[in-house]
Amino acid sequence: MPKSLTNKLSGDVQLIINNIMVMVKFRCRVMTLCFQGKGLFAKKLFKKGDTIFIEQPLVCAQFLWNACYLSCDYCLRALETAEENARRLCGLPGLSLPYPELCKVRPELHQACPHCQVMYCSSECKRAAWEQYHRVLCLGPSREDPDHPINKLQDAWRNVHYPPETSSIMLMARMVAVVKQAQDKGRWQRLFSHFCSRAANEQEEIAHKLLGEKFQGQLALLRNLLTTALYDDYLSQWFTPEGFRSLFALVGTNGQGIGTSSLSQWVHACDALELPHQQREQLDAFIDQLYKDIDKETGDFLNCEGSGLYLLQSSCNHSCVPNAEASFPDNNFLLHLSALSDIRPGEEICISYLDCCQRDRSRHSRHKILRENYLFVCSCQKCMSQMDDADVTSEDEDEGEGETEGDDMEDEMTDV
């Protein structure tokens, strides 16, 4: 990520708390988005498909189980070429992709940390990581040492949080490292304080499901390991039992999933090609077969995946019928929020905290997920229209719950 772009994006996003207003400069013009308590409202018309804003996270981290998918340690850009990615995912080492020039990955620009060999997509990203957090987190020659405190912390997380991953202890570690390295520690601590970090909603009598009694032993272990690895007097409150619970809740309720893929980017570039009809049919058939081979070999885990903390995106409330959605078309951590429908001035900009399959479940099932993971009861238009529906669980969820009954495995800190 070029430093000029990093500075531009971070400098153009301002949260003016006293006036509860967010100012965003985008493409050389200023757009104003009202910020009422927690919520983002349009001050101009956004047409369906418009980009509302582009945002860089304060901090992000790749999921630990996903680390075998090579990505830039700073911006999560996929480091494999589209062809390398396709060969690994479908298990065909001799596979050749047509139109290889459409792949935007540039291996000649990749650089490694000279101390621990962590990889970056460019010298700019390597420098940005070193300046922001990596001086604290660099393992040097101890990268493969299982007894290093940070490696112990990562191993403990893998043992309690299995795929599909929804968060990472390393996102918390990077928050600590950013503050420890910063010259203005108070500024970063104030930025992180803008995120909701409550572990329970007393008014609705809801507690985050990962902070319940059955996970107390695992939480205590993770807190002790994080303390051993990264304790800092300035952040002493974060390392107390209650402070760690709040930090855990902050990451769990605000972390935005990030997905990058050089193969997906290549496919989109192929879709945009203007080709004669026969060549188009041949290319589409090739891509269809490629995805069938990948599904057979790898399944659903296709992307480099992680999560990040985004100030603006985290201000968007949930709706089961959202009018905006986040995507990552640049194959890195830059979040593009786009309008799914026309959004009029004064209208709230809402995203969905649920995926497409979850949004199709019953009202009761949707509310269960939102209560356990985000600590609120949804009152969007769709939920209000289904108020009289019976409190029944969706059929697919019933099947999933039935399969786990009688399972003697230790509880895992898996999310939704």
KOLTI-597308 format. One record per residue: residue in one letter; x, y, z of N, C-alpha, C in turn. Coordinates in steps of 0.001 Angstrom, whole numbers, padded with zeros to 6 digits, always signed. Atoms other than C-alpha are relative to their C-alpha. Example, Ala and Ser with C-alpha at 12.3 -4.5 7.8 and 13.67 -1.06 7.14 Angstrom:
BEGIN
A+000890-001190+000000+012300-004500+007800+000900+001200+000000 S-000820-001190-000060+013670-001060+007140-000770+001090+000730 
***
This chain:
BEGIN
M+000850-001188+000000+000000+000000+000000+000883+001233+000000 P-000815-001202+000033+001672+003252-001089-000299+000882+001196 K+000190-000800-001199+002242+005505+001891-000855+001217-000276 S+000809-001175+000324+000707+008487+000082-001479-000312+000078 L+001404+000388-000049-002566+006582-000257-000419-000268+001439 T+000303+000254-001408-002384+005420+003355-000292+001305+000723 N+000198-001278-000683-002023+009001+004566-001247+000704-000483 K+001164-000673+000565-004690+010302+002225-001285-000550+000604 L+001228+000594-000490-007301+007816+003356-000199+000252+001483 S+000152-000181-001439-006576+008102+007064-000245+001459+000328 G+000197-001407-000275-006450+011898+006893-001342+000526-000463 D+001256-000496+000554-009656+012281+004902-001221-000479+000762 V+001117+000503-000795-011823+010401+007393+000100+000619+001382 Q-000007-000660-001289-012706+012492+010432-001290-000299+000752 L+001162+000161-000866-015024+011694+013313-000047+001201+000939 I+000143-001175-000859-016244+014896+014979-001047-000346+001045 I+000904+000586-000975-017716+013487+018157-000946+001038+000590 N+000860-000996-000640-019036+016717+019710-001183+000384-000872 N+001069-000368+000930-021052+017580+016619-000655-001226-000623 I+000470+001295+000498-021781+013872+015982-000183+000012-001523 M+000043-000039+001455-020913+014212+012326+001271-000612-000555 V-001146+000585+000682-018641+012279+009997+000208+000741-001306 M-000323-000665+001262-016886+014144+007182+000901-000915-000810 V-000772+000887+000867-015570+012103+004275+000318+000719-001301 K-000374-000528+001306-013594+013452+001335+000233-001176-000927 F-000081+001141+000902-013923+011133-001631+000063+000498-001434 R-000189-000388+001404-012602+011609-005143-000092+001515-000176 C-000172-001449+000099-011795+015274-004545-001275+000795+000257 R+001151-000778-000398-015230+016245-003278-000378-000421+001407 V+000339+000287-001378-016605+016392+000217-001438-000479+000085 M+001341+000503-000260-019586+014287+001253-000184-000001+001498 T+000278-000025-001422-021220+014635+004628-000948-001126+000358 L+000833+001086-000493-022630+011685+006515-000309+000273+001456 C+000367-000252-001383-024584+012384+009706+000236-001248+000838 F-000338+001100-000892-023649+010250+012682-000772+000204+001289 Q+000865-000209-001144-026432+010002+015273+000158-001157+000969 G-000272+001073-000941-025308+008041+018309+000855-001038-000694 K-000677+000968+000856-024381+004991+016287-000876-000204-001219 G+000765+000104+001232-025615+005246+012744+000541+000961-001028 L-000508-000823+001092-024635+006655+009364-001168+000368-000902 F+001121-000487+000794-027042+008805+007352+000534+000792-001194 A-000427-000679+001222-026692+010058+003786-000440+001456+000003 K+000349-001417+000175-026614+013803+003111-000116+000358-001476 K+000178-000192+001430-026748+013383-000664-000578-001291-000560 L+000563+001180+000649-028363+010976-003095+001110-000934-000445 F-000881+001043+000521-026496+007733-003698-000852-000926-000862 K+000699+000905+000899-027662+005755-006718+000490-001426+000221 K-000367+001402-000104-027651+001960-006728+001321-000251-000725 G-001300+000283+000583-024083+000804-007369+001059+001040+000306 D-000972-001041-000345-022466+004058-006205+000902-000464+001139 T-000895+000197-001128-019412+003813-003992-000237+001121+001002 I+000304-001000-001035-020355+005582-000753+001291+000514+000620 F-001331-000406-000451-016832+005604+000658+000951-001185-000121 I-001064+000993-000032-013528+003747+000618+000769+000240+001295 E-000606-000172-001322-011913+003093+003977+001109-001006+000246 Q-001098+000849-000441-008648+001721+005292-000185-000305+001483 P+000197+000312-001415-008755-000126+008639+001060+000646+000880 L-001003-000441-000966-007051+001188+011740+001037-001099+000190 V-000881+001143-000161-005602-002295+012099-000713-001228-000551 C+000602+001243+000487-006164-005732+010561+000983-001132+000189 A-000868+001175-000138-004800-009268+010767-000630-001176-000726 Q+000480+001216+000657-005073-012481+008784-000393-001021+001063 F+000384+001075-000909-006865-015383+010450+001148-001003+000107 L-001156+000866-000235-004384-017818+011973-000076-001316-000762 W+000117+001247+000755-005770-020992+010397+000123+000255-001501 N-000052-000370+001411-005792-019127+007066+001412+000366-000452 A-001339-000513+000293-002084-018287+007247+000721-000767-001100 C-000624+000736+001101-001185-021022+004729-000325+000641-001348 Y+000312-000766+001201-002809-018723+002140+000852+001261+000048 L-000991-001061-000087+000002-016305+001404-000617+001363-000291 S+000487-001360+000204-000933-012655+001859+000965+000973+000637 C-000827-001068-000562+000772-009368+002640-000347+000161+001475 D+000232-000090-001441+001192-009094+006402-000634+001330+000390 Y+000552-001315-000326+000122-005445+006263-001386+000221-000604 C+001261-000363+000668-002661-005030+003673-000825-001215-000430 L+000698+001255+000323-003704-008718+003210-000148-000248-001502 R+000024+000287+001439-003147-008544-000559+000510-001421-000244 A-000444+001350+000337-002907-012084-001961+001345+000064-000716 L-001348-000026+000570+000722-012844-002844+000198-001039-001089 E-000087+000967+001091+000164-015875-005076-000534+000632-001284 T+000610-000387+001267-000397-015205-008748-001297-000778-000164 A+001264+000697+000241-003816-016224-010044+000252-001445-000414 E-000307+001359+000455-002225-019239-011729+000498-000871+001156 E-000475+000735-001168-000362-020305-008555-001159-000324+000941 N+001168+000166-000867-003562-019826-006577-000906-001121-000529 A+000870+001015+000612-005607-021924-009027+000627-001386+000084 R-000678+001307-000054-003010-024713-009127-000109-000620+001396 R+000058+000527-001362-002965-025036-005334-001429-000387+000386 L+001376+000246-000423-006731-024821-004886-000624-001205-000676 C+000606+001141+000697-007583-027427-007504+000917-001215-000046 G-000907+001143-000066-004543-029653-006923+000551-000427-001339 L-000525+000313+001339-003336-029466-010538+001248+000841-000245 P-001225-000803+000098+000326-028318-010543+000366+000411-001415 G-000328-000357+001378+000476-028218-014347-001003+000924-000658 L+001064-000836+000567-002571-025980-014813+000551+001326-000527 S-000343-001310+000558-002163-022934-017060-001277+000798-000202 L+001150-000871+000196-004587-020024-017025+000147+000792-001289 P-000056-000902+001155-005458-018189-020232+000051+001447+000479 Y-000085-001432-000304-004859-014434-020279+000725+000255+001323 P-000726-000199-001262-002210-014551-017519+000348+001462+000254 E-000330-001418-000170-001509-010866-018168-001055+000756+000797 L+001048-000656-000773-004801-010059-016405+000235-000099+001509 C-000332+000108-001425-003309-011116-013070+000811+001226+000423 K-000638-001246-000444-002265-008012-011124+001048-000210+001086 V-001017+000269-001008+000033-009736-008623+001383+000191-000620 R-001334-000303+000506+003630-008548-009023+001052-000573+000961 P-000957+000638-000919+006008-011047-007324+001327+000739+000097 E-001290-000697-000025+009019-008920-008269+000020+001154+001007 L+000071-001089-000972+007780-006255-005830-000065-000502+001445 H+000168+000544-001349+007352-008600-002866+001296+000114+000791 Q-001156-000129-000869+009647-008088+000096-000281-000690+001323 A+000109+000666-001292+010329-009942+003325+000626+000849+001081 C-000659-000614-001151+011085-008605+006769+001379-000641+000138 P-001343+000594-000069+014870-009064+007043+000269-000749+001304 H-000228+000617-001306+014495-010237+010653-000779-001302+000179 C+000850+001182-000243+011580-012716+010660-000535-000625-001279 Q+000400+000504+001319+010903-013221+006918-001502+000062-000261 V+001401-000251+000320+007233-012181+007123-000060+000751-001323 M+000032-000523+001361+006160-011248+003590-000950+001193-000156 Y+000802-001179+000347+004805-007993+002165-000083+000107-001516 C+000183-000126+001449+003481-007087-001272+000872+001100-000590 S-000794-001114+000512+005727-004012-001533+000870+000557+001112 S-000850-000659-000997+008412-001993+000195-000810+000992+000815 E+000848-000951-000728+005717+000553+001118-000732-000690+001147 C+000708+000722-001055+003734-002046+003048+000962-000472+001083 K-000986+000427-000990+006861-003378+004721+000370+001157+000921 R-000359-001168-000811+007789+000117+005868-001163+000423+000894 A+001165-000400-000792+004224+000925+007003-000206-000925+001191 A+000157+000963-001094+004043-002285+009071+001054+000233+001077 W-001078-000217-000956+007420-001621+010686-000262+001255+000833 E+000246-001263-000697+006394+001926+011577-001232-000075+000905 Q+001244+000020-000763+002957+000938+012921-000012-001048+001109 Y+000142+001057-001012+003229-002410+014759+001105-001059-000015 H-000829+001193+000153+005875-004820+013489+001270+000028+000844 R-001167-000039-000881+008778-003580+015634-000279-000763+001296 V+000389+000705-001226+006852-004968+018621-000246-001483-000256 L+000437+001377+000247+005556-008157+016989+001008-000848-000771 C-000984+000758+000772+008614-009163+014926+000644-001065+000888 L-000546+001110-000772+009786-012581+016124+001471-000261-000299 G-001394+000202+000339+013184-012369+014479+000299-001462-000271 P-000347+001411+000235+014950-015754+014504-000875-000979+000779 S+000856+000875-000823+012314-017090+016946-001333-000315-000665 R+001280+000178+000668+009576-017295+014329-000507-001437+000100 E+000396+001414-000065+009571-021107+014448+000147-000579+001400 D-000203+000480-001367+010236-021332+018197-001353-000154+000701 P+001331+000193-000616+007117-022908+019821-000093+000582+001400 D+000023-000534-001358+008139-021505+023217-000009+001523+000046 H+000084-001464-000004+008125-017863+022104-001400+000395+000459 P+001317-000374-000539+005270-016093+023968-001057+000293-001058 I+000991-000305+001040+003600-014858+020771-000415-001273-000723 N+000359+001280+000613+003757-018331+019210-000898-000815+000920 K+000864+000685-000957+002250-019781+022385-001411+000580-000047 L+001297-000664+000082-000556-017220+022141-000752-000443-001250 Q+000638+000409+001250-001253-018138+018507-000432-001457+000049 D+000361+001415-000099-001215-021874+019214-001225-000184+000897 A+001153+000100-000897-003647-021406+022097-001274+000427-000714 W+001174-000465+000742-006011-019472+019832-000459-001062-000997 R+000373+001039+000961-005902-022178+017158-000695-001172+000688 N+000573+001134-000719-006801-024741+019795-001401+000262+000535 V+001346-000298-000505-009977-022924+020851-000905+000605-001065 H+000810-000658+001029-011147-021291+017604+000333-000619-001350 Y-000251+000737+001237-011397-023568+014584-000729+000638-001183 P+000701-000524+001175-012386-022718+010996-001453-000462-000028 P-000252-001296+000632-014513-021096+009765+000259+001081+001042 E-000402-001016-000967-012753-018280+011590-000781+001289-000207 T+000717-001283+000062-014466-015000+012423+000766+001096+000704 S-000795-000997-000698-011808-013252+014485+001379-000585+000241 S-001344+000480-000274-008217-013538+015632+000567+000707+001217 I-000692-000593-001143-006294-012994+018850+001067+000966-000481 M-001050-000870+000513-003688-011349+016622-000526+001385-000355 L+000551-001337+000179-006077-008483+015888+000135+000774+001307 M-000200-000636-001296-005984-007748+019628+001481+000291+000229 A-001440-000193-000167-002211-008213+019644+000483+001201-000799 R-000427-001151+000806-001842-005679+016841-000517+001308+000581 M+000473-001200-000685-004014-003196+018708+000981+000394+001105 V-000965-000271-001066-001643-003503+021667+001309+000507-000587 A-001282-000369+000601+001439-003293+019415-000045+001415-000585 V+000136-001342+000580+000137-000179+017625+000144+001064+001082 V-000072-000987-001080-000326+001661+020916+001401+000012+000611 K-001342+000066-000585+003008+000432+022311+001026+000731-000859 Q-000975-000631+000893+004874+001694+019222-000256+001477-000215 A+000388-001355+000394+002996+004969+018798+000673+001055+000874 Q-000488-001141-000760+004547+008264+019822-001153+000656+000761 D+001187-000553-000637+001045+009579+020558-000913-001164+000383 K+000754+001172-000416-000332+006618+022486-001458+000345+000283 G+001361-000409-000332-003382+008557+023661-000892+000107-001220 R+000795-000142+001229-004510+009260+020085-000533-001355-000438 W+000437+001317+000439-004603+005568+019205-000984-000620+000978 Q+000928+000540-000984-006290+004621+022444-001372+000651-000155 R+001284-000682+000230-008977+007254+021756-000682-000530-001251 L+000586+000544+001227-009464+005907+018221-000655-001350+000274 F+000572+001312-000310-010009+002385+019543-001213+000123+000924 S+001127-000169-000927-012386+003737+022187-001294+000333-000725 H+001220-000293+000765-014830+004746+019415-000800-001267-000304 F+000698+001248+000308-015690+001076+018897-000765-000493+001227 C+000794+000587-001077-018424-000554+020949+000764-001173+000591 S-000760+001076-000628-016782-002840+023507-000733-000612+001185 R+000739+000567-001119-019573-003896+025813-000110-001513-000154 A+000079+001453-000009-019630-007539+026811-001414-000495+000216 A+001393+000378-000242-023348-007481+027641-000894+001200-000235 N+001033-001019+000131-026555-005530+027008-000960-000208+001166 E+000800+000207-001206-028071-005193+030459-001476+000290-000240 Q+001390-000368+000256-031226-003525+029141-000776-001156-000613 E+000664+001133+000654-032023-006534+026952+000364-001336+000663 E-000442+001204-000706-030381-009001+029364+000655-000990-000969 I-000725+000813+000970-028065-010276+026626+001490+000055+000340 A-001451+000058-000165-024460-011400+027060+000604-000640-001240 H-000652+000571+001174-021998-012139+024240+000281-001479+000256 K-000061+001449-000223-021973-015905+023741+001424-000498+000248 L-001368+000433-000212-018172-016117+023706+000551+000427+001360 L-000456-000472-001300-017955-014468+027127-000778-000653+001129 G+000781+000703-001013-020184-016918+028979+000869-000856+000908 E-000711+000769-001013-019252-019161+031873+000824-001138-000593 K-000698+001183+000514-018257-022136+029718+001318+000331-000686 F-001248-000387+000650-015454-020121+028099+000961+000712+000949 Q-000824-000767-000926-013984-018583+031276+001427-000529+000078 G-001344+000564-000054-011045-020991+031382+000820+000366-001217 Q-000711-000342+001228-010133-020343+027756+000341+001489-000047 L-000264-001439-000040-010453-016569+028199+001147+000324+000951 A-001070-000237-000966-008215-016670+031269+001351-000406-000575 L-001240+000447+000626-005588-018669+029348+000487+001017-001026 L-000380-000963+001032-005626-016230+026413+000468+001316+000619 R-000400-001262-000655-005423-013216+028748+001394-000139+000608 N-001328+000207-000600-002434-014674+030595+001092-000037-001063 L-000996+000085+001066-000624-015456+027346+000224+001358-000663 L-000145-001337+000576-001346-012001+025895+000795+000899+000945 T-000728-000800-000995-000075-010437+029119+001482-000340-000017 T-001403+000416+000039+003122-012484+029032+000698+000517-001241 A-000619-000364+001276+003743-011618+025400+000133+001505-000192 L+000068-001395+000450+002806-007936+025219-000361+001013+001088 Y+000454-000918-001044+002055-006353+028618+000692+001362-000110 D-000520-001367+000029+002468-002574+028718-000700+000788+001107 D+000577-000750-001116+001966-000310+031737-001051+000993-000472 Y+000940-001005+000495+000203+002321+029616-001368-000621-000274 L+001242+000697+000343-002406-000267+028610-000406-000996+001087 S+000222+000985-001060-002629-002023+031977-001467-000393+000132 Q+001420+000309-000122-006444-001776+031940-000434-001086-000979 W+000353+001006+000995-006600-003920+028782+000342-001411+000460 F-000465+001317-000419-004862-006771+030610-000685-000501+001272 T+000794+000477-001123-007228-006942+033590-001077-000945-000524 P+001059+000901+000484-009936-009636+033438-001139+000746-000676 E+001113-000741+000595-012658-007050+032773+000440+000737-001261 G-000506-000693+001180-010500-005058+030354+000201-000933-001175 F-000185+000970+001074-009634-008180+028380-001336-000435-000569 R+001340+000341+000490-013312-009127+028178-000526+001093-000927 S+000446-001116+000843-014054-005657+026765+000758+000018-001324 L-000806+000047+001219-011180-005959+024289-000474-001128-000900 F+000501+001156+000742-012456-009381+023241-001343+000334-000641 A+001309-000387+000534-015984-007989+022833+000148+001015-001126 L-000230-001011+001041-014649-005041+020800+000336-000668-001322 V-000410+000694+001222-012970-007342+018286-001124-000881-000530 G+001050+000914+000430-015868-009797+018244-001187+000687-000636 T+001193-000671+000516-018598-007238+017583+000303+001014-001088 N-000342-001031+000987-016704-004755+015373+000876-000491-001137 G-000910+000474+001041-014270-006867+013380-000739-000284-001309 Q+000571+000206+001330-015126-006731+009667+000844-001020-000743 G-000719+001000+000771-014205-009807+007651+000583+000583-001273 I-000699-000447+001203-011715-009206+004829+000351-001236-000819 G-000347+001108+000883-011312-011513+001844+000707+000507-001244 T-000731-000387+001212-008723-011194-000932+000340-001252-000799 S-000271+001151+000857-008041-013453-003896+000512+000471-001350 S-000535-000338+001318-005801-013070-006915-000782-000724-001093 L+000780+000748+000988-007847-015751-008701-001326+000693-000264 S+001262-000698+000175-011123-013946-008075+000180+001278-000799 Q-000274-001231+000746-009598-010722-009353+000249-000306-001477 W-000240+000410+001387-008417-012532-012496-001319-000363-000688 V+001292+000380+000576-011923-013985-013048-000815+001244-000345 H+000740-001235+000287-013491-010520-012780+000585+000709-001224 A-000633-000614+001168-010944-009212-015298-000369-000761-001271 C+000431+000793+001158-011850-012092-017646-001437+000332-000385 D+001401-000333+000274-015542-011235-017299-000131+001309-000766 A+000065-001319+000644-014780-007712-018496+000575+000000-001414 L-000582+000063+001339-013009-008877-021664-001095+000026-001067 E+000890+000023+001165-014733-008176-024965+000551-001036-000977 L-000479+001116+000800-014414-011452-026859-001057-000430-001011 P+000972+000620+000915-016004-013101-029891-000797-001072+000745 H+000924+000872-000700-018916-015325-028923+000622-001357+000323 Q-000561+001331-000230-017052-018634-029326+001092+000039+001068 Q-001062-000116-001003-014038-017479-027318-000589+000253+001387 R+000650-000254-001284-016354-016178-024586-000563-001292+000584 E+000547+001268-000473-018106-019538-024361+001111-000922+000502 Q-001114+000855-000413-014765-021352-024172+000586+000462+001330 L-000562-000535-001239-013448-019045-021445-000942-000247+001177 D+000974+000228-001074-016658-019289-019395-000037-001472+000410 A+000000+001431-000299-016601-023080-019681+001259-000391+000778 F-001248+000269-000713-012956-023139-018551-000113+000424+001463 I+000123-000520-001368-013737-020992-015494-001001-000837+000807 D+000976+000847-000696-016817-023064-014624+000627-001319+000444 Q-000647+001265-000339-014773-026269-014724+001059+000208+001082 L-001020-000307-001008-011998-024631-012700-000615+000062+001390 Y+000650-000103-001300-014397-023792-009895-000558-001349+000466 K+000435+001351-000384-015813-027332-009977+001172-000799+000547 D-001193+000705-000467-012282-028721-009614+000427+000523+001374 I-000372-000594-001291-011576-026292-006765-000953-000464+001094 D+000985+000435-000993-014803-027223-004994+000255-001437+000417 K-000263+001408-000294-013919-030901-005228+001258-000164+000840 E-001293+000142-000672-010354-030376-003981+000072+000757+001323 T-000219-000909-001131-010625-027499-001505-001263+000341+000756 G+001236-000401-000667-014260-026722-000750-000179+001499-000016 D+000383-001412-000039-015304-023279+000394+001128+000945+000378 F-001059-000877-000501-011994-021980+001744+000919+000411-001153 L-000688-000405+001224-010768-020075-001311+000893+001214+000183 N-000624-001316-000053-009565-016685-000119+001015+000134+001127 C-000747-000489-001153-006952-015045+002031-001014+000758+000862 E+001052-000563-000843-009131-014098+004993+000561+000526+001308 G-000375-000597-001268-008787-011893+008029-001108+000923+000453 S+000979-000979-000454-010571-009136+009893+000705+001287+000361 G-000570-001312-000297-010046-005439+010537-001002+000872+000716 L+000842-000972-000693-011393-002513+012515-000098+001266-000842 Y+000268-001148+000858-012976+000209+010361-000906+000975+000743 L+000780-000972-000761-014210+003403+012029-001345+000299-000645 L+001252-000356+000669-016812+004364+009426-000911-001205-000150 Q+000821+001189+000226-018005+000878+008549-000633-000481+001297 S+000540+000474-001273-018448+000009+012219-001114+000901+000521 S+001075-000912-000396-020783+003003+012543-001318-000326-000694 C+001217+000365+000719-023274+001423+010150-000820-000993+000818 N+000892+000923-000689-026251-000210+011832-000409-001141-000925 H+000420+001198+000727-027682-003565+010794-001436+000112-000489 S+001356+000244+000476-030719-004307+008687-000004-001363-000688 C+000133+001279+000710-031934-007692+007474-000313+000224-001475 V+000154-000395+001402-032702-005811+004228+000922+001196-000211 P-000962-001105+000054-029511-003729+003839-000095+000794-001290 N-000072-000819+001221-029128-000843+001410+001443+000275-000414 A-001412-000155+000347-025315-001030+001342+000742-001273+000380 E-000820+001165-000324-022631-003698+001399+001469+000321-000201 A-001444-000187+000089-018869-003893+001859+000603-001029-000945 S-000732+000923+000867-016499-005440-000664+001462+000439-000044 F-001440-000252+000041-012750-005605-001338+000523-000225-001417 P-000353+000222+001416-012310-005217-005111+001457+000267-000331 D-001400-000318+000295-008713-003961-004847+000953-001114+000413 N-000830+001126-000419-007482-007343-003535+000919+000390+001153 N-000738-000338-001218-006314-005717-000295-001001+000423+001070 F+000877-000308-001125-007725-004306+002947-000888+001222-000190 L+000838-001182+000227-009391-001244+001368-001461-000422-000165 L+001422+000341+000009-013113-001535+002103-000766+001002-000848 H+000881-000830+000819-015518-000202-000526-001435-000233+000484 L+001411+000118-000367-019018+000494+000797-000827+000500-001170 S+000765-000318+001202-021456+000446-002127-001491-000089+000277 A+001455-000022-000173-025173+001204-002387-000636-001174-000729 L+000742+001098+000610-027408-001818-003014-001307+000480-000614 S+001202-000627+000545-030327+000482-003791+000193+001503+000098 D-000086-001447-000131-030920+004196-004169-000163+000396+001462 I+000057-000481-001379-030279+005971-000849-000220+001506-000041 R+000371-001413+000060-031990+009324-000419+000678+000792+001119 P-000524-000842-001085-030643+012276+001612-000831-000180+001268 G+000675+000203-001268-031484+011727+005270-000279-001456+000325 E+000264+001415-000227-031866+007956+004856+001213-000659+000659 E-001095+000684-000672-029820+005697+007122+000652-001009-000941 I-000777+000969+000771-027067+003667+005482+000201-001230+000877 C-000043+001228-000812-027424+000090+006774+000653-001128-000774 I-000584+001213+000547-025393-003016+006158-000624-001188+000727 S+000489+001176-000721-026159-006577+007209+001147-000653+000731 Y-000989+000736-000767-024239-008284+009985-000120-001505-000259 L+000231+001399+000337-025581-011579+008606+000398-000256-001445 D-000275+000321+001395-024529-013383+005463-001311-000322-000723 C+001218+000193+000810-026958-014142+002638-000840-001162+000504 C+000745+001171-000482-027898-017580+003982-000685+000299+001326 Q+000591-000326-001299-028485-016265+007486-001178+000953-000143 R+001110-000959+000192-030703-013444+006183-001258-000707-000491 D+001160+000757+000492-032968-016082+004598-000624-000871+001089 R+000563+000799-001085-033563-017803+007944-001214+000700+000614 S+001176-000570-000665-036609-017235+010118+000403+001177+000876 R-000245-001140-000878-036938-014097+012223+000604-000460+001322 H-000500+000540-001265-036362-016185+015350+001479-000383-000123 S-001386+000414+000193-033115-017626+013939+000914+001202-000177 R-000809-001194+000195-031851-014228+012794+000225+000711+001334 H-000118-000683-001287-032556-012716+016206+000942-000753+000937 K-000892+000793-000839-030736-015572+017937+001454+000306-000318 I-001367-000296+000414-027575-014919+015915+000400+001406+000420 L-000325-001388-000305-027728-011149+016414+000109+000240+001503 R-000049-000154-001453-028423-011404+020145+001318-000573+000561 E-001166+000676-000553-025556-013830+020783+001316+000631-000421 N-001260-000511+000539-022959-012086+018644+000112+001511-000002 Y-000034-001462+000087-023952-008406+018510-000814+000695+001082 L+000615-000519-001223-026038-007945+021675-001139+000977-000245 F+001172-000848+000201-029170-006368+020218-001126-000808-000627 V+001184+000587+000627-032683-007207+019072-000343+000849-001213 C+000211-000747+001239-033249-006218+015448-001458+000444-000133 S+001342-000534+000244-036220-003992+014672-000084+000622-001393 C+000035-000511+001372-035623-003479+010951-001379-000268-000615 Q+001295+000117+000664-038517-003322+008485-000401-001467-000194 K+000307+001408+000223-038269-007038+007680-000403-000685+001305 C+000312+000630-001286-038248-008082+011340-001340+000485+000545 M+001271-000533-000493-041149-005785+012212-001168-000610-000765 S+001078+000580+000802-043190-007210+009335-000243-001466+000347 Q+000124+001415-000363-042583-010724+010722-000233-000184+001499 M+000176+000056-001454-043430-009912+014350-000974-001084+000434 D+001025+000978-000374-046440-012229+014347+000368-001426-000394 D-000425+001349+000370-044468-015174+012934+000299-000821+001251 A-000305+000887-001128-044076-018168+015238+001500+000005+000270 D-001411+000041-000381-040788-018321+017153+000565-001388-000276 V-000524+001300+000405-039495-021272+015189+001383+000195-000603 T-001349-000030+000533-035942-022067+014210-000021-000508-001432 S-000064+000417+001396-035074-022379+010526+000393-001465-000102 E-000212+001437+000172-034988-025947+009215+001472-000354-000069 D-001414+000328+000143-031310-025823+008257+000729+000151+001322 E-000634-000163-001296-030397-024580+011718-000361-001145+000930 D+000421+001152-000801-032427-027344+013361+000864-001212-000314 E-000813+001143+000408-030477-029886+011338+001401+000102+000570 G-001348-000199-000523-027160-028334+012378+000076-000244+001486 E-000005+000196-001432-028128-028315+016042-000170-001466+000352 G+000192+001413-000262-029284-031917+015856+001278-000797-000146 E-001226+000743+000226-025938-033035+014544+000972+000126+001159 T-000965-000224-001062-024103-031600+017538-000476-000511+001338 E+000488+000505-001265-026331-033075+020228+000756-001262+000380 G-000720+001168-000466-024477-035555+022353+001472+000031-000341 D-001408-000111+000336-021138-034357+021015+000797+000260+001269 D-000775-000121-001225-018570-034800+023762+001226+000874-000168 M-001166-000829+000213-015994-032501+022212-000081+001241+000879 E-000061-001208-000815-014854-029565+024316-000542+001173-000806 D+000574-001160+000668-016675-026333+023522+001108+000794-000696 E-000924-000816+000754-014924-024289+020858-000545+001410-000076 M+000402-001395+000078-014958-020517+020629-000285+000380-001438 T+000383-000330+001364-016451-020603+017152-001147+000980+000033 D+001039-001019+000037-018649-017723+016135-001202-000537-000766 V+001279+000316+000620-021902-017660+014146+000052-001315-000763 
***
